[in-house]
Amino acid sequence: METTARQPFNEIIKGDTPVLVDFFAEWCGPCKTMAPILKDLASRMGDQVRILKIDIDKSPAAASGYKIQGVPTLILFRKGQIIWRQSGVVPLQQLEQVLKQANAG
Protein backbone atom coordinates (compact mmCIF):
# COMPACT_ATOMS: atom_id res chain seq x y z
CA MET A 1 0.00 0.00 0.00
CA GLU A 2 1.23 3.45 -0.82
CA THR A 3 0.74 6.45 1.42
CA THR A 4 2.72 8.96 -0.62
CA ALA A 5 2.84 9.10 -4.36
CA ARG A 6 6.14 9.31 -6.20
CA GLN A 7 4.27 10.37 -9.31
CA PRO A 8 1.38 12.81 -9.59
CA PHE A 9 -2.02 11.46 -8.55
CA ASN A 10 -3.52 12.29 -11.95
CA GLU A 11 -0.84 10.15 -13.63
CA ILE A 12 -1.36 7.20 -11.26
CA ILE A 13 -5.11 6.99 -11.86
CA LYS A 14 -4.72 7.10 -15.67
CA GLY A 15 -3.00 3.71 -15.83
CA ASP A 16 -4.48 0.39 -16.95
CA THR A 17 -4.15 -1.01 -13.43
CA PRO A 18 -7.17 -0.15 -11.29
CA VAL A 19 -6.37 2.28 -8.47
CA LEU A 20 -8.36 2.05 -5.25
CA VAL A 21 -8.15 5.29 -3.30
CA ASP A 22 -9.03 5.28 0.40
CA PHE A 23 -9.96 8.76 1.59
CA PHE A 24 -9.54 8.56 5.36
CA ALA A 25 -8.82 10.54 8.52
CA GLU A 26 -6.67 9.65 11.53
CA TRP A 27 -9.54 10.42 13.93
CA CYS A 28 -12.04 8.19 12.09
CA GLY A 29 -12.97 4.91 13.83
CA PRO A 30 -14.37 3.16 10.72
CA CYS A 31 -11.19 4.16 8.84
CA LYS A 32 -9.16 2.19 11.38
CA THR A 33 -11.45 -0.80 10.71
CA MET A 34 -10.85 -0.40 6.96
CA ALA A 35 -7.02 -0.38 7.21
CA PRO A 36 -6.47 -4.14 7.80
CA ILE A 37 -9.11 -4.96 5.16
CA LEU A 38 -7.13 -2.93 2.60
CA LYS A 39 -3.90 -4.58 3.72
CA ASP A 40 -5.49 -8.02 3.16
CA LEU A 41 -6.79 -6.88 -0.21
CA ALA A 42 -3.33 -5.70 -1.26
CA SER A 43 -1.76 -9.04 -0.34
CA ARG A 44 -4.49 -11.02 -2.13
CA MET A 45 -4.64 -8.93 -5.31
CA GLY A 46 -0.92 -8.19 -5.68
CA ASP A 47 -0.13 -6.09 -8.73
CA GLN A 48 -3.72 -6.30 -10.04
CA VAL A 49 -4.53 -3.15 -8.08
CA ARG A 50 -2.80 -0.11 -6.62
CA ILE A 51 -4.08 1.09 -3.29
CA LEU A 52 -3.53 4.68 -2.25
CA LYS A 53 -4.49 6.25 1.06
CA ILE A 54 -5.28 9.97 1.15
CA ASP A 55 -5.67 11.69 4.51
CA ILE A 56 -8.44 14.26 4.01
CA ASP A 57 -6.98 16.49 6.73
CA LYS A 58 -3.59 16.62 4.97
CA SER A 59 -5.06 16.83 1.46
CA PRO A 60 -8.23 18.94 1.73
CA ALA A 61 -8.06 19.91 -1.96
CA ALA A 62 -8.23 16.26 -3.04
CA ALA A 63 -11.10 15.61 -0.62
CA SER A 64 -13.03 18.60 -1.87
CA GLY A 65 -12.22 17.84 -5.52
CA TYR A 66 -13.85 14.41 -5.20
CA LYS A 67 -16.66 15.72 -2.97
CA ILE A 68 -15.73 13.52 -0.03
CA GLN A 69 -18.40 14.08 2.61
CA GLY A 70 -17.75 11.12 4.89
CA VAL A 71 -14.80 8.88 5.67
CA PRO A 72 -13.82 6.32 4.80
CA THR A 73 -14.76 6.81 1.16
CA LEU A 74 -13.29 4.40 -1.38
CA ILE A 75 -13.07 5.36 -5.03
CA LEU A 76 -11.87 2.99 -7.74
CA PHE A 77 -10.28 4.55 -10.82
CA ARG A 78 -9.36 2.92 -14.10
CA LYS A 79 -7.83 4.85 -16.99
CA GLY A 80 -8.64 8.09 -15.19
CA GLN A 81 -12.35 7.31 -14.80
CA ILE A 82 -14.24 6.63 -11.58
CA ILE A 83 -15.72 3.17 -12.01
CA TRP A 84 -16.91 2.57 -8.43
CA ARG A 85 -17.36 4.59 -5.26
CA GLN A 86 -18.64 3.79 -1.79
CA SER A 87 -18.54 5.35 1.66
CA GLY A 88 -18.24 3.41 4.88
CA VAL A 89 -16.51 0.15 5.73
CA VAL A 90 -16.57 -2.25 2.77
CA PRO A 91 -16.07 -5.99 3.39
CA LEU A 92 -13.04 -7.68 1.81
CA GLN A 93 -15.17 -10.01 -0.33
CA GLN A 94 -17.08 -7.08 -1.82
CA LEU A 95 -13.85 -5.23 -2.64
CA GLU A 96 -12.44 -8.35 -4.31
CA GLN A 97 -15.61 -8.70 -6.40
CA VAL A 98 -15.48 -5.04 -7.49
CA LEU A 99 -11.80 -5.39 -8.47
CA LYS A 100 -12.35 -8.62 -10.39
CA GLN A 101 -15.07 -6.87 -12.40
CA ALA A 102 -12.76 -3.87 -12.95
CA ASN A 103 -9.95 -6.13 -14.17
CA ALA A 104 -12.32 -7.99 -16.47
CA GLY A 105 -13.64 -4.76 -17.98
N, C-alpha and C positions, 0 to 999 in steps of 0.2 A: 504494500500500500504506500502511496506517495502522499506526503503532507505538503511538500513544496515542489513547485514545478520548475524544471530546469529549462523548459521551453514555454513560450506564452500559452496561456489557457486556450485561446482561440485556435492555436495550431494543434494542440493536443486533441481537442474534440473534433477536428476535421478528419482524423484518420479513419482507416477501415475498421480498426479494432474498436468495439464499443467502449465508451468511457462512462463509468458510473460515478457520479459526483454526489458526495454526501455533504450537504450543507448542515453544519452542526454548531453547537455552542458548548463551551466548557461547563457552564452552569446547568445544562439540560440533562435531566435524569434519563429520559428515553434515548438520548444520544449515547449515553454510556451503555445502555442496553444494546444499541445498534453496533457498537464498536467490535465486539467479539464475533458478531454475525458476519460483518464485513471481512474480518480477518479469515474466518472459515471459508467464506466465498472466494476470497483471493487464493487461498491454498487449493481449493477444489477446481477453480476455473483456470488457474495459471495464466498463461499469456493470451487467453481468449477474451480478457477484459482488463481494462486499466481502472483502478479505483483511486479517486482523488478525494481528499477531505478538505473542505473549505470552512474555516471558522468564520461565522457571520459577523462576529465582533471585530475580527482583524481585517475582514474584507467586506465592509458594508456596501461598497459599490457593486460587487458581484451579487450579493444578496438582493440588493434592490433591483439590479438589472434583470434578475430572473424571478422577481416578485415573490421572494421567499417570505412567507408570513408566519410560518411555524417551523420548528425544528424538532426532530430531524426531517429534512426534505431530501429525497433522493431523486436525481434526474439522470436519465440514461441518454447519452448522445451517441449518434453514429453519423459519420460524415458531416458533422456540424449541425445536424438536425436533432431536435428533442424527439425521441421515439417512445419515451415512457417517463412518467413522473408520479411520485406518491409521497405524501407526508405521513409521518408517524413511523413506528417500528414495523419493519417488513420482515416476515419470516424467511429463513434461509431458502427453503424449498421454493417459495414464490419468486425470490430473486433469481434462483437458478433457472426457473421456467422462463422468466422474462429474458434472461440473457441467452438462453438456448434459442428462443424465438428471434432475438436480435441477430444472433450469429447465423441463423438460417436465412434471414431476410436479406 
